[in-house]
Amino acid sequence: MAAKQAFNKYLQKQNFNANQIRFVEMIIDYLTQNGVMDPGMLYEAPFTNEHQDGARGCV
C-alpha cells in the first residue's frame, strides 16, 4: 500500500510514540476503505480507543 510506504518513510525522519503511529495507521486504513473522512470522526470511536481525546490525545 502506497500510503503506508509513504508514512514509513516519514517515520524514519520523525520521533513518534507507538500510540501516535497506530493512530495514523488507523486513519490510513479508514481512508483506504472509505476514501474520505469527516475530521470530526477523529474524536469518535474507533479513534478514541487509542486515547479518550482522539486526535488531541495522541499528540
MARFIDO-182325 format. One line per field, with one value per residue (C-alpha): x, y, z. Coordinates in nm, 3 decimals. Each point is the difference from the previous one (the first is absolute). Layout:
N
east (X,...)
north (Y,...)
up (Z,...)
end
This chain:
59
east (0.000,0.146,-0.135,0.161,0.328,-0.001,-0.083,0.287,0.242,-0.135,0.041,0.369,0.047,-0.222,-0.031,-0.350,-0.114,-0.187,-0.343,0.060,0.114,-0.302,-0.232,0.133,-0.015,-0.368,-0.062,0.177,-0.206,-0.323,0.080,0.105,-0.331,-0.230,0.181,-0.086,-0.040,-0.179,0.261,-0.248,0.035,0.347,-0.179,-0.225,0.053,0.209,0.243,-0.083,0.092,0.367,-0.063,-0.327,0.076,0.049,0.240,0.082,0.102,0.248,0.224)
north (0.000,0.330,0.205,-0.223,-0.002,0.380,0.012,-0.238,0.230,0.294,-0.195,-0.046,0.377,0.059,-0.117,-0.136,-0.227,-0.327,0.154,0.280,-0.246,-0.223,0.302,0.103,-0.360,-0.009,0.315,-0.152,-0.317,0.196,0.216,-0.303,-0.168,0.304,0.254,0.305,0.089,0.276,0.151,-0.030,-0.376,0.033,0.065,-0.308,-0.376,-0.173,0.293,0.070,-0.360,0.101,0.305,0.138,0.341,-0.146,0.202,0.244,-0.280,-0.148,0.306)
up (0.000,-0.112,0.292,0.262,-0.193,-0.009,0.371,0.078,-0.184,0.200,0.326,-0.065,0.023,0.305,0.359,0.072,0.279,-0.064,0.067,-0.249,-0.266,0.055,-0.016,-0.341,-0.122,0.101,-0.204,-0.301,0.034,0.026,-0.301,-0.203,0.071,-0.021,-0.216,0.213,0.366,0.184,0.238,0.287,-0.021,0.153,0.331,-0.023,0.022,-0.116,0.015,0.363,0.085,-0.002,0.218,0.136,-0.157,-0.347,-0.213,0.280,0.233,-0.243,-0.031)
end
